Amino acid sequence: MSGHASNEMNTAPAWGGKVSPFRVSYGKLMMWFFLVSDALTFGGLLVAYGYTRYTFDGQWPIGEETFEALPFLGNGYPLMYVALMTFILIVSSVTMVLAVEAGHRMDKKGVIKWMLATIIGGFFFLGSQAWEWSHFIHGTHFGRVELEDGSSAIVKGHFGEIESFEVIEPGAHSPAAGELITNDNISAEEGDLMHAFQHAAVAGHLEGEAGNLKIHLHDGTVAKVNKKADKNLQLLIKEPGTKYAVSLPSDESTRISEEEGSVNMYYAALTKGDVIYGANMEQNEYGPQQYGQFFFFITGFHGFHVFSGVVINIIIFLGVLKGIYHKRGHYEMVEKTGLYWHFVDLVWVFVFTFFYLI
């Protein structure tokens, strides 16, 4: 029988079981499994949001028109605050990388410093998201109005400050006729001047027109609204009616300006009670009902992940302070929580893009 060479396999580099084939610990491998499954969940939610937006017939809300407020400064700053939130979250991802790197060098003080910075960044993002939600829920000063032709419009411009209510017919708890109701002496049921104005607008308890408005308050008081003039008021049609078509974001000529009677049209709708303020699961000032539902669910789901990440970081941070991981001879727990934190940051980039940029 003819002989032939036999190739013997070198078994030295072959995997023989009992240990990770990729030299990855069990903990990190399970973290990766979790992150992949969580990524599929977020992916499904964003795909559903994209499909709903694509199939919607009207004008979908535009990020720079919906999110244009800054704390303490008011409106007129498109996407500035959400951009700051995003920047802080990305920076917190960098500080987490530095914490992991310090752990590789067994630098306990470095891990403490950079994990603390990461936790602070996480708290800032959570607080900012809570403020964004509050602003989104309470809505703008103008609200969303239904015009006489059946079209629906949001309003842009500067809302004139409400200075006081001048009592015409006193109610059960109001001052005498001729006296002023200000934020200092308004009843607890009314809240403040702006809240009372919005509540009356929704209930149809406003009368008159711009510059000559009367309001009916909670206790039966009838008062004149002393309010500064609105400036640069425009109506942006979001859902068309019999007369007005949808306003295009890139075409200023499709917006109804002050010269075209936007002030009178707005206050005509306002005094009829055809106005929506803010957003909830049933109605939405900024656009279709589905927009608010997706916004609350997806950003809330991500916010829950950020909150969980902050809690996990605090727990690991306390372990670092006690020297638990230094005694073990490695900081793998910091690395594993870092993987989760980077995932949370990466998901926000997609959420930011879908909801705010496109």
Beta strands, then each sheet from edge to edge (+ up, - down):
strand 1: 69-70
strand 2: 74-75
strand 3: 144-146
strand 4: 152-158
strand 5: 162-169
strand 6: 180-181
strand 7: 206-209
strand 8: 212-216
strand 9: 222-227
strand 10: 231-239
strand 11: 275-276
sheet 1: 1+ 2-
sheet 2: 10+ 4- 3+ 11-
sheet 3: 6+ 5- 9+ 8- 7+
end
